[in-house]
Amino acid sequence: RPDFLHTYDVKPDEAVSAFKTRVQHREGVPVSQQRLIHQGREMMEGTLADYKVREMSTIDMTMRLRGG
């Protein structure tokens, strides 16, 4: 499966949960399945600034898969 690059305008004080909701609306990936990684740290809670996200940062998203 190919990788995709999508650009988002971000504000450092934006909550990670709010950003994940924006990703869900734009990409169609439910928040519960998103795993966002910035500089090797999984973004779980807090704000984007807590993870040192700034202009031109790259956030990787992988999808959580259900076991079965």
N, CA, C, O and CB atoms as a CASP TS submission, in Angstrom:
PFRMAT TS
TARGET T0000
AUTHOR 0000-0000-0000
METHOD Language model
MODEL 1
PARENT N/A
ATOM      1  N   ARG     1       0.844  -1.178   0.000  1.00  0.00           N
ATOM      2  CA  ARG     1       0.000   0.000   0.000  1.00  0.00           C
ATOM      3  C   ARG     1       0.890   1.242   0.000  1.00  0.00           C
ATOM      4  O   ARG     1       1.806   1.346   0.816  1.00  0.00           O
ATOM      5  CB  ARG     1      -0.961  -0.002   1.222  1.00  0.00           C
ATOM      6  N   PRO     2       0.630   2.180  -0.903  1.00  0.00           N
ATOM      7  CA  PRO     2       1.496   3.357  -0.995  1.00  0.00           C
ATOM      8  C   PRO     2       1.299   4.298   0.196  1.00  0.00           C
ATOM      9  O   PRO     2       0.261   4.301   0.858  1.00  0.00           O
ATOM     10  CB  PRO     2       1.227   4.106  -2.300  1.00  0.00           C
ATOM     11  N   ASP     3       2.338   5.091   0.434  1.00  0.00           N
ATOM     12  CA  ASP     3       2.253   6.122   1.463  1.00  0.00           C
ATOM     13  C   ASP     3       1.666   7.379   0.837  1.00  0.00           C
ATOM     14  O   ASP     3       1.824   7.628  -0.358  1.00  0.00           O
ATOM     15  CB  ASP     3       3.653   6.412   2.095  1.00  0.00           C
ATOM     16  N   PHE     4       0.988   8.164   1.664  1.00  0.00           N
ATOM     17  CA  PHE     4       0.400   9.411   1.207  1.00  0.00           C
ATOM     18  C   PHE     4       0.887  10.530   2.105  1.00  0.00           C
ATOM     19  O   PHE     4       1.123  10.320   3.295  1.00  0.00           O
ATOM     20  CB  PHE     4      -1.148   9.337   1.200  1.00  0.00           C
ATOM     21  N   LEU     5       1.037  11.714   1.542  1.00  0.00           N
ATOM     22  CA  LEU     5       1.419  12.888   2.309  1.00  0.00           C
ATOM     23  C   LEU     5       0.282  13.888   2.217  1.00  0.00           C
ATOM     24  O   LEU     5      -0.103  14.301   1.123  1.00  0.00           O
ATOM     25  CB  LEU     5       2.761  13.502   1.793  1.00  0.00           C
ATOM     26  N   HIS     6      -0.250  14.273   3.352  1.00  0.00           N
ATOM     27  CA  HIS     6      -1.313  15.261   3.406  1.00  0.00           C
ATOM     28  C   HIS     6      -0.844  16.396   4.296  1.00  0.00           C
ATOM     29  O   HIS     6      -0.176  16.166   5.304  1.00  0.00           O
ATOM     30  CB  HIS     6      -2.647  14.643   3.928  1.00  0.00           C
ATOM     31  N   THR     7      -1.188  17.614   3.929  1.00  0.00           N
ATOM     32  CA  THR     7      -0.754  18.794   4.666  1.00  0.00           C
ATOM     33  C   THR     7      -1.907  19.350   5.490  1.00  0.00           C
ATOM     34  O   THR     7      -3.035  19.461   5.010  1.00  0.00           O
ATOM     35  CB  THR     7      -0.211  19.867   3.706  1.00  0.00           C
ATOM     36  N   TYR     8      -1.605  19.696   6.730  1.00  0.00           N
ATOM     37  CA  TYR     8      -2.579  20.289   7.651  1.00  0.00           C
ATOM     38  C   TYR     8      -1.997  21.567   8.231  1.00  0.00           C
ATOM     39  O   TYR     8      -0.803  21.638   8.521  1.00  0.00           O
ATOM     40  CB  TYR     8      -2.962  19.294   8.787  1.00  0.00           C
ATOM     41  N   ASP     9      -2.841  22.572   8.399  1.00  0.00           N
ATOM     42  CA  ASP     9      -2.456  23.745   9.173  1.00  0.00           C
ATOM     43  C   ASP     9      -2.674  23.394  10.635  1.00  0.00           C
ATOM     44  O   ASP     9      -3.741  22.907  11.010  1.00  0.00           O
ATOM     45  CB  ASP     9      -3.278  25.027   8.752  1.00  0.00           C
ATOM     46  N   VAL    10      -1.661  23.641  11.462  1.00  0.00           N
ATOM     47  CA  VAL    10      -1.768  23.282  12.877  1.00  0.00           C
ATOM     48  C   VAL    10      -1.447  24.480  13.757  1.00  0.00           C
ATOM     49  O   VAL    10      -0.713  25.388  13.367  1.00  0.00           O
ATOM     50  CB  VAL    10      -0.831  22.111  13.212  1.00  0.00           C
ATOM     51  N   LYS    11      -2.014  24.454  14.946  1.00  0.00           N
ATOM     52  CA  LYS    11      -1.705  25.442  15.971  1.00  0.00           C
ATOM     53  C   LYS    11      -1.124  24.672  17.151  1.00  0.00           C
ATOM     54  O   LYS    11      -1.679  23.647  17.547  1.00  0.00           O
ATOM     55  CB  LYS    11      -2.984  26.286  16.389  1.00  0.00           C
ATOM     56  N   PRO    12      -0.014  25.149  17.721  1.00  0.00           N
ATOM     57  CA  PRO    12       0.630  24.412  18.812  1.00  0.00           C
ATOM     58  C   PRO    12      -0.286  24.120  19.992  1.00  0.00           C
ATOM     59  O   PRO    12      -0.124  23.104  20.668  1.00  0.00           O
ATOM     60  CB  PRO    12       1.812  25.176  19.297  1.00  0.00           C
ATOM     61  N   ASP    13      -1.251  25.010  20.246  1.00  0.00           N
ATOM     62  CA  ASP    13      -2.129  24.805  21.407  1.00  0.00           C
ATOM     63  C   ASP    13      -3.326  23.904  21.101  1.00  0.00           C
ATOM     64  O   ASP    13      -4.177  23.693  21.965  1.00  0.00           O
ATOM     65  CB  ASP    13      -2.627  26.141  21.913  1.00  0.00           C
ATOM     66  N   GLU    14      -3.395  23.374  19.884  1.00  0.00           N
ATOM     67  CA  GLU    14      -4.496  22.468  19.532  1.00  0.00           C
ATOM     68  C   GLU    14      -4.334  21.143  20.273  1.00  0.00           C
ATOM     69  O   GLU    14      -3.236  20.589  20.342  1.00  0.00           O
ATOM     70  CB  GLU    14      -4.545  22.228  17.995  1.00  0.00           C
ATOM     71  N   ALA    15      -5.423  20.648  20.819  1.00  0.00           N
ATOM     72  CA  ALA    15      -5.398  19.360  21.517  1.00  0.00           C
ATOM     73  C   ALA    15      -5.175  18.234  20.516  1.00  0.00           C
ATOM     74  O   ALA    15      -5.667  18.281  19.389  1.00  0.00           O
ATOM     75  CB  ALA    15      -6.716  19.131  22.303  1.00  0.00           C
ATOM     76  N   VAL    16      -4.428  17.225  20.942  1.00  0.00           N
ATOM     77  CA  VAL    16      -4.210  16.048  20.105  1.00  0.00           C
ATOM     78  C   VAL    16      -5.554  15.441  19.717  1.00  0.00           C
ATOM     79  O   VAL    16      -5.738  15.023  18.574  1.00  0.00           O
ATOM     80  CB  VAL    16      -3.330  15.002  20.838  1.00  0.00           C
ATOM     81  N   SER    17      -6.493  15.391  20.656  1.00  0.00           N
ATOM     82  CA  SER    17      -7.812  14.812  20.368  1.00  0.00           C
ATOM     83  C   SER    17      -8.535  15.596  19.273  1.00  0.00           C
ATOM     84  O   SER    17      -9.202  15.002  18.426  1.00  0.00           O
ATOM     85  CB  SER    17      -8.672  14.778  21.643  1.00  0.00           C
ATOM     86  N   ALA    18      -8.410  16.924  19.284  1.00  0.00           N
ATOM     87  CA  ALA    18      -9.045  17.747  18.251  1.00  0.00           C
ATOM     88  C   ALA    18      -8.379  17.515  16.897  1.00  0.00           C
ATOM     89  O   ALA    18      -9.058  17.455  15.872  1.00  0.00           O
ATOM     90  CB  ALA    18      -8.978  19.242  18.629  1.00  0.00           C
ATOM     91  N   PHE    19      -7.060  17.384  16.891  1.00  0.00           N
ATOM     92  CA  PHE    19      -6.352  17.118  15.643  1.00  0.00           C
ATOM     93  C   PHE    19      -6.761  15.763  15.074  1.00  0.00           C
ATOM     94  O   PHE    19      -6.976  15.632  13.869  1.00  0.00           O
ATOM     95  CB  PHE    19      -4.833  17.168  15.863  1.00  0.00           C
ATOM     96  N   LYS    20      -6.867  14.756  15.940  1.00  0.00           N
ATOM     97  CA  LYS    20      -7.297  13.429  15.483  1.00  0.00           C
ATOM     98  C   LYS    20      -8.703  13.477  14.900  1.00  0.00           C
ATOM     99  O   LYS    20      -9.000  12.764  13.941  1.00  0.00           O
ATOM    100  CB  LYS    20      -7.245  12.422  16.638  1.00  0.00           C
ATOM    101  N   THR    21      -9.565  14.307  15.467  1.00  0.00           N
ATOM    102  CA  THR    21     -10.920  14.461  14.925  1.00  0.00           C
ATOM    103  C   THR    21     -10.863  15.082  13.533  1.00  0.00           C
ATOM    104  O   THR    21     -11.606  14.676  12.639  1.00  0.00           O
ATOM    105  CB  THR    21     -11.791  15.329  15.865  1.00  0.00           C
ATOM    106  N   ARG    22      -9.982  16.066  13.348  1.00  0.00           N
ATOM    107  CA  ARG    22      -9.823  16.669  12.015  1.00  0.00           C
ATOM    108  C   ARG    22      -9.325  15.630  11.011  1.00  0.00           C
ATOM    109  O   ARG    22      -9.793  15.584   9.873  1.00  0.00           O
ATOM    110  CB  ARG    22      -8.843  17.866  12.073  1.00  0.00           C
ATOM    111  N   VAL    23      -8.378  14.803  11.435  1.00  0.00           N
ATOM    112  CA  VAL    23      -7.867  13.744  10.558  1.00  0.00           C
ATOM    113  C   VAL    23      -9.001  12.783  10.195  1.00  0.00           C
ATOM    114  O   VAL    23      -9.117  12.359   9.045  1.00  0.00           O
ATOM    115  CB  VAL    23      -6.696  12.975  11.242  1.00  0.00           C
ATOM    116  N   GLN    24      -9.829  12.445  11.174  1.00  0.00           N
ATOM    117  CA  GLN    24     -10.958  11.540  10.909  1.00  0.00           C
ATOM    118  C   GLN    24     -11.884  12.121   9.853  1.00  0.00           C
ATOM    119  O   GLN    24     -12.287  11.418   8.926  1.00  0.00           O
ATOM    120  CB  GLN    24     -11.745  11.264  12.201  1.00  0.00           C
ATOM    121  N   HIS    25     -12.225  13.397   9.984  1.00  0.00           N
ATOM    122  CA  HIS    25     -13.142  14.016   9.019  1.00  0.00           C
ATOM    123  C   HIS    25     -12.531  14.078   7.622  1.00  0.00           C
ATOM    124  O   HIS    25     -13.232  13.886   6.629  1.00  0.00           O
ATOM    125  CB  HIS    25     -13.525  15.424   9.479  1.00  0.00           C
ATOM    126  N   ARG    26     -11.244  14.342   7.544  1.00  0.00           N
ATOM    127  CA  ARG    26     -10.605  14.517   6.239  1.00  0.00           C
ATOM    128  C   ARG    26     -10.183  13.195   5.598  1.00  0.00           C
ATOM    129  O   ARG    26     -10.317  13.023   4.387  1.00  0.00           O
ATOM    130  CB  ARG    26      -9.400  15.414   6.378  1.00  0.00           C
ATOM    131  N   GLU    27      -9.677  12.267   6.400  1.00  0.00           N
ATOM    132  CA  GLU    27      -9.129  11.023   5.855  1.00  0.00           C
ATOM    133  C   GLU    27     -10.084   9.843   5.966  1.00  0.00           C
ATOM    134  O   GLU    27      -9.903   8.829   5.291  1.00  0.00           O
ATOM    135  CB  GLU    27      -7.845  10.688   6.554  1.00  0.00           C
ATOM    136  N   GLY    28     -11.108   9.971   6.823  1.00  0.00           N
ATOM    137  CA  GLY    28     -12.056   8.881   6.996  1.00  0.00           C
ATOM    138  C   GLY    28     -11.565   7.770   7.911  1.00  0.00           C
ATOM    139  O   GLY    28     -12.146   6.685   7.934  1.00  0.00           O
ATOM    140  N   VAL    29     -10.496   8.030   8.669  1.00  0.00           N
ATOM    141  CA  VAL    29      -9.951   7.031   9.597  1.00  0.00           C
ATOM    142  C   VAL    29     -10.464   7.360  10.996  1.00  0.00           C
ATOM    143  O   VAL    29     -10.158   8.430  11.521  1.00  0.00           O
ATOM    144  CB  VAL    29      -8.372   7.007   9.563  1.00  0.00           C
ATOM    145  N   PRO    30     -11.237   6.467  11.611  1.00  0.00           N
ATOM    146  CA  PRO    30     -11.768   6.745  12.950  1.00  0.00           C
ATOM    147  C   PRO    30     -10.651   7.024  13.956  1.00  0.00           C
ATOM    148  O   PRO    30      -9.584   6.413  13.906  1.00  0.00           O
ATOM    149  CB  PRO    30     -12.618   5.570  13.433  1.00  0.00           C
ATOM    150  N   VAL    31     -10.918   7.956  14.868  1.00  0.00           N
ATOM    151  CA  VAL    31      -9.943   8.312  15.905  1.00  0.00           C
ATOM    152  C   VAL    31      -9.424   7.066  16.613  1.00  0.00           C
ATOM    153  O   VAL    31      -8.233   6.967  16.908  1.00  0.00           O
ATOM    154  CB  VAL    31     -10.570   9.276  16.926  1.00  0.00           C
ATOM    155  N   SER    32     -10.308   6.125  16.884  1.00  0.00           N
ATOM    156  CA  SER    32      -9.927   4.918  17.628  1.00  0.00           C
ATOM    157  C   SER    32      -8.917   4.049  16.880  1.00  0.00           C
ATOM    158  O   SER    32      -8.248   3.211  17.485  1.00  0.00           O
ATOM    159  CB  SER    32     -11.159   4.099  17.939  1.00  0.00           C
ATOM    160  N   GLN    33      -8.806   4.247  15.563  1.00  0.00           N
ATOM    161  CA  GLN    33      -7.867   3.451  14.763  1.00  0.00           C
ATOM    162  C   GLN    33      -6.589   4.210  14.417  1.00  0.00           C
ATOM    163  O   GLN    33      -5.667   3.640  13.835  1.00  0.00           O
ATOM    164  CB  GLN    33      -8.538   2.994  13.489  1.00  0.00           C
ATOM    165  N   GLN    34      -6.532   5.497  14.773  1.00  0.00           N
ATOM    166  CA  GLN    34      -5.359   6.299  14.446  1.00  0.00           C
ATOM    167  C   GLN    34      -4.253   6.095  15.475  1.00  0.00           C
ATOM    168  O   GLN    34      -4.497   6.028  16.679  1.00  0.00           O
ATOM    169  CB  GLN    34      -5.733   7.779  14.361  1.00  0.00           C
ATOM    170  N   ARG    35      -3.045   5.998  14.964  1.00  0.00           N
ATOM    171  CA  ARG    35      -1.854   6.006  15.813  1.00  0.00           C
ATOM    172  C   ARG    35      -0.936   7.052  15.200  1.00  0.00           C
ATOM    173  O   ARG    35      -0.305   6.806  14.172  1.00  0.00           O
ATOM    174  CB  ARG    35      -1.154   4.566  15.904  1.00  0.00           C
ATOM    175  N   LEU    36      -0.861   8.230  15.838  1.00  0.00           N
ATOM    176  CA  LEU    36      -0.059   9.331  15.317  1.00  0.00           C
ATOM    177  C   LEU    36       1.288   9.363  16.027  1.00  0.00           C
ATOM    178  O   LEU    36       1.358   9.310  17.255  1.00  0.00           O
ATOM    179  CB  LEU    36      -0.796  10.681  15.487  1.00  0.00           C
ATOM    180  N   ILE    37       2.363   9.450  15.233  1.00  0.00           N
ATOM    181  CA  ILE    37       3.723   9.417  15.757  1.00  0.00           C
ATOM    182  C   ILE    37       4.469  10.664  15.287  1.00  0.00           C
ATOM    183  O   ILE    37       4.488  10.967  14.094  1.00  0.00           O
ATOM    184  CB  ILE    37       4.465   8.123  15.307  1.00  0.00           C
ATOM    185  N   HIS    38       5.085  11.388  16.227  1.00  0.00           N
ATOM    186  CA  HIS    38       5.928  12.532  15.878  1.00  0.00           C
ATOM    187  C   HIS    38       7.254  12.386  16.613  1.00  0.00           C
ATOM    188  O   HIS    38       7.285  12.269  17.838  1.00  0.00           O
ATOM    189  CB  HIS    38       5.231  13.892  16.239  1.00  0.00           C
ATOM    190  N   GLN    39       8.343  12.393  15.861  1.00  0.00           N
ATOM    191  CA  GLN    39       9.698  12.248  16.407  1.00  0.00           C
ATOM    192  C   GLN    39       9.803  11.044  17.344  1.00  0.00           C
ATOM    193  O   GLN    39      10.416  11.125  18.409  1.00  0.00           O
ATOM    194  CB  GLN    39      10.107  13.522  17.153  1.00  0.00           C
ATOM    195  N   GLY    40       9.203   9.939  16.938  1.00  0.00           N
ATOM    196  CA  GLY    40       9.303   8.698  17.690  1.00  0.00           C
ATOM    197  C   GLY    40       8.381   8.575  18.887  1.00  0.00           C
ATOM    198  O   GLY    40       8.425   7.570  19.596  1.00  0.00           O
ATOM    199  N   ARG    41       7.547   9.576  19.126  1.00  0.00           N
ATOM    200  CA  ARG    41       6.630   9.545  20.271  1.00  0.00           C
ATOM    201  C   ARG    41       5.191   9.439  19.781  1.00  0.00           C
ATOM    202  O   ARG    41       4.768  10.204  18.914  1.00  0.00           O
ATOM    203  CB  ARG    41       6.808  10.808  21.155  1.00  0.00           C
ATOM    204  N   GLU    42       4.446   8.498  20.332  1.00  0.00           N
ATOM    205  CA  GLU    42       3.034   8.385  19.984  1.00  0.00           C
ATOM    206  C   GLU    42       2.268   9.515  20.650  1.00  0.00           C
ATOM    207  O   GLU    42       2.409   9.760  21.848  1.00  0.00           O
ATOM    208  CB  GLU    42       2.460   7.007  20.407  1.00  0.00           C
ATOM    209  N   MET    43       1.456  10.198  19.857  1.00  0.00           N
ATOM    210  CA  MET    43       0.684  11.343  20.347  1.00  0.00           C
ATOM    211  C   MET    43      -0.633  10.830  20.920  1.00  0.00           C
ATOM    212  O   MET    43      -1.542  10.458  20.179  1.00  0.00           O
ATOM    213  CB  MET    43       0.429  12.388  19.205  1.00  0.00           C
ATOM    214  N   MET    44      -0.724  10.816  22.239  1.00  0.00           N
ATOM    215  CA  MET    44      -1.887  10.234  22.908  1.00  0.00           C
ATOM    216  C   MET    44      -2.841  11.291  23.463  1.00  0.00           C
ATOM    217  O   MET    44      -4.054  11.180  23.287  1.00  0.00           O
ATOM    218  CB  MET    44      -1.433   9.327  24.029  1.00  0.00           C
ATOM    219  N   GLU    45      -2.310  12.305  24.123  1.00  0.00           N
ATOM    220  CA  GLU    45      -3.141  13.317  24.788  1.00  0.00           C
ATOM    221  C   GLU    45      -2.349  14.608  24.857  1.00  0.00           C
ATOM    222  O   GLU    45      -1.226  14.683  24.359  1.00  0.00           O
ATOM    223  CB  GLU    45      -3.583  12.854  26.220  1.00  0.00           C
ATOM    224  N   GLY    46      -2.932  15.620  25.472  1.00  0.00           N
ATOM    225  CA  GLY    46      -2.249  16.907  25.576  1.00  0.00           C
ATOM    226  C   GLY    46      -2.403  17.715  24.304  1.00  0.00           C
ATOM    227  O   GLY    46      -3.371  17.554  23.562  1.00  0.00           O
ATOM    228  N   THR    47      -1.430  18.591  24.060  1.00  0.00           N
ATOM    229  CA  THR    47      -1.482  19.462  22.889  1.00  0.00           C
ATOM    230  C   THR    47      -0.381  19.086  21.902  1.00  0.00           C
ATOM    231  O   THR    47       0.540  18.333  22.220  1.00  0.00           O
ATOM    232  CB  THR    47      -1.349  20.942  23.305  1.00  0.00           C
ATOM    233  N   LEU    48      -0.506  19.630  20.701  1.00  0.00           N
ATOM    234  CA  LEU    48       0.527  19.381  19.693  1.00  0.00           C
ATOM    235  C   LEU    48       1.877  19.910  20.171  1.00  0.00           C
ATOM    236  O   LEU    48       2.915  19.309  19.893  1.00  0.00           O
ATOM    237  CB  LEU    48       0.142  20.034  18.347  1.00  0.00           C
ATOM    238  N   ALA    49       1.864  21.040  20.896  1.00  0.00           N
ATOM    239  CA  ALA    49       3.115  21.612  21.415  1.00  0.00           C
ATOM    240  C   ALA    49       3.809  20.659  22.383  1.00  0.00           C
ATOM    241  O   ALA    49       5.037  20.649  22.469  1.00  0.00           O
ATOM    242  CB  ALA    49       2.838  22.947  22.111  1.00  0.00           C
ATOM    243  N   ASP    50       3.036  19.862  23.108  1.00  0.00           N
ATOM    244  CA  ASP    50       3.629  18.890  24.038  1.00  0.00           C
ATOM    245  C   ASP    50       4.528  17.894  23.307  1.00  0.00           C
ATOM    246  O   ASP    50       5.433  17.311  23.904  1.00  0.00           O
ATOM    247  CB  ASP    50       2.526  18.136  24.796  1.00  0.00           C
ATOM    248  N   TYR    51       4.275  17.706  22.020  1.00  0.00           N
ATOM    249  CA  TYR    51       5.052  16.770  21.202  1.00  0.00           C
ATOM    250  C   TYR    51       6.002  17.509  20.256  1.00  0.00           C
ATOM    251  O   TYR    51       6.573  16.919  19.338  1.00  0.00           O
ATOM    252  CB  TYR    51       4.112  15.863  20.395  1.00  0.00           C
ATOM    253  N   LYS    52       6.156  18.814  20.502  1.00  0.00           N
ATOM    254  CA  LYS    52       7.057  19.663  19.712  1.00  0.00           C
ATOM    255  C   LYS    52       6.664  19.735  18.232  1.00  0.00           C
ATOM    256  O   LYS    52       7.523  19.854  17.359  1.00  0.00           O
ATOM    257  CB  LYS    52       8.480  19.148  19.831  1.00  0.00           C
ATOM    258  N   VAL    53       5.362  19.660  17.964  1.00  0.00           N
ATOM    259  CA  VAL    53       4.865  19.825  16.598  1.00  0.00           C
ATOM    260  C   VAL    53       4.865  21.314  16.278  1.00  0.00           C
ATOM    261  O   VAL    53       4.358  22.132  17.046  1.00  0.00           O
ATOM    262  CB  VAL    53       3.428  19.206  16.425  1.00  0.00           C
ATOM    263  N   ARG    54       5.439  21.644  15.141  1.00  0.00           N
ATOM    264  CA  ARG    54       5.463  23.038  14.701  1.00  0.00           C
ATOM    265  C   ARG    54       5.337  23.072  13.186  1.00  0.00           C
ATOM    266  O   ARG    54       5.143  22.038  12.546  1.00  0.00           O
ATOM    267  CB  ARG    54       6.768  23.758  15.167  1.00  0.00           C
ATOM    268  N   GLU    55       5.446  24.263  12.620  1.00  0.00           N
ATOM    269  CA  GLU    55       5.348  24.407  11.170  1.00  0.00           C
ATOM    270  C   GLU    55       6.349  23.482  10.486  1.00  0.00           C
ATOM    271  O   GLU    55       7.507  23.394  10.895  1.00  0.00           O
ATOM    272  CB  GLU    55       5.591  25.874  10.748  1.00  0.00           C
ATOM    273  N   MET    56       5.900  22.806   9.462  1.00  0.00           N
ATOM    274  CA  MET    56       6.695  21.892   8.641  1.00  0.00           C
ATOM    275  C   MET    56       7.048  20.578   9.343  1.00  0.00           C
ATOM    276  O   MET    56       7.885  19.826   8.845  1.00  0.00           O
ATOM    277  CB  MET    56       7.959  22.578   8.216  1.00  0.00           C
ATOM    278  N   SER    57       6.431  20.291  10.479  1.00  0.00           N
ATOM    279  CA  SER    57       6.644  18.998  11.140  1.00  0.00           C
ATOM    280  C   SER    57       5.984  17.896  10.324  1.00  0.00           C
ATOM    281  O   SER    57       5.022  18.137   9.594  1.00  0.00           O
ATOM    282  CB  SER    57       6.083  19.013  12.591  1.00  0.00           C
ATOM    283  N   THR    58       6.509  16.698  10.456  1.00  0.00           N
ATOM    284  CA  THR    58       5.905  15.528   9.830  1.00  0.00           C
ATOM    285  C   THR    58       5.376  14.614  10.920  1.00  0.00           C
ATOM    286  O   THR    58       6.104  14.232  11.836  1.00  0.00           O
ATOM    287  CB  THR    58       6.925  14.782   8.923  1.00  0.00           C
ATOM    288  N   ILE    59       4.097  14.265  10.812  1.00  0.00           N
ATOM    289  CA  ILE    59       3.455  13.336  11.739  1.00  0.00           C
ATOM    290  C   ILE    59       3.104  12.093  10.938  1.00  0.00           C
ATOM    291  O   ILE    59       2.429  12.180   9.912  1.00  0.00           O
ATOM    292  CB  ILE    59       2.175  13.968  12.425  1.00  0.00           C
ATOM    293  N   ASP    60       3.557  10.952  11.400  1.00  0.00           N
ATOM    294  CA  ASP    60       3.240   9.693  10.729  1.00  0.00           C
ATOM    295  C   ASP    60       1.978   9.104  11.340  1.00  0.00           C
ATOM    296  O   ASP    60       1.792   9.142  12.556  1.00  0.00           O
ATOM    297  CB  ASP    60       4.420   8.691  10.834  1.00  0.00           C
ATOM    298  N   MET    61       1.111   8.557  10.490  1.00  0.00           N
ATOM    299  CA  MET    61      -0.086   7.894  10.985  1.00  0.00           C
ATOM    300  C   MET    61      -0.070   6.442  10.536  1.00  0.00           C
ATOM    301  O   MET    61       0.110   6.143   9.355  1.00  0.00           O
ATOM    302  CB  MET    61      -1.368   8.610  10.488  1.00  0.00           C
ATOM    303  N   THR    62      -0.256   5.561  11.481  1.00  0.00           N
ATOM    304  CA  THR    62      -0.502   4.166  11.159  1.00  0.00           C
ATOM    305  C   THR    62      -1.876   3.831  11.718  1.00  0.00           C
ATOM    306  O   THR    62      -2.406   4.549  12.567  1.00  0.00           O
ATOM    307  CB  THR    62       0.619   3.218  11.743  1.00  0.00           C
ATOM    308  N   MET    63      -2.435   2.754  11.243  1.00  0.00           N
ATOM    309  CA  MET    63      -3.768   2.374  11.705  1.00  0.00           C
ATOM    310  C   MET    63      -3.666   1.203  12.658  1.00  0.00           C
ATOM    311  O   MET    63      -2.927   0.247  12.423  1.00  0.00           O
ATOM    312  CB  MET    63      -4.684   2.023  10.520  1.00  0.00           C
ATOM    313  N   ARG    64      -4.416   1.296  13.729  1.00  0.00           N
ATOM    314  CA  ARG    64      -4.495   0.187  14.680  1.00  0.00           C
ATOM    315  C   ARG    64      -5.353  -0.896  14.042  1.00  0.00           C
ATOM    316  O   ARG    64      -6.427  -0.615  13.508  1.00  0.00           O
ATOM    317  CB  ARG    64      -5.088   0.647  16.068  1.00  0.00           C
ATOM    318  N   LEU    65      -4.880  -2.118  14.099  1.00  0.00           N
ATOM    319  CA  LEU    65      -5.638  -3.236  13.543  1.00  0.00           C
ATOM    320  C   LEU    65      -6.226  -4.050  14.676  1.00  0.00           C
ATOM    321  O   LEU    65      -5.585  -4.260  15.706  1.00  0.00           O
ATOM    322  CB  LEU    65      -4.748  -4.122  12.638  1.00  0.00           C
ATOM    323  N   ARG    66      -7.438  -4.502  14.478  1.00  0.00           N
ATOM    324  CA  ARG    66      -8.079  -5.348  15.480  1.00  0.00           C
ATOM    325  C   ARG    66      -7.525  -6.756  15.390  1.00  0.00           C
ATOM    326  O   ARG    66      -7.385  -7.315  14.302  1.00  0.00           O
ATOM    327  CB  ARG    66      -9.608  -5.356  15.300  1.00  0.00           C
ATOM    328  N   GLY    67      -7.213  -7.320  16.539  1.00  0.00           N
ATOM    329  CA  GLY    67      -6.799  -8.720  16.561  1.00  0.00           C
ATOM    330  C   GLY    67      -8.024  -9.613  16.435  1.00  0.00           C
ATOM    331  O   GLY    67      -9.143  -9.168  16.692  1.00  0.00           O
ATOM    332  N   GLY    68      -7.828 -10.847  16.050  1.00  0.00           N
ATOM    333  CA  GLY    68      -8.995 -11.690  15.929  1.00  0.00           C
ATOM    334  C   GLY    68      -8.671 -13.104  15.592  1.00  0.00           C
ATOM    335  O   GLY    68      -9.574 -13.930  15.460  1.00  0.00           O
TER
END
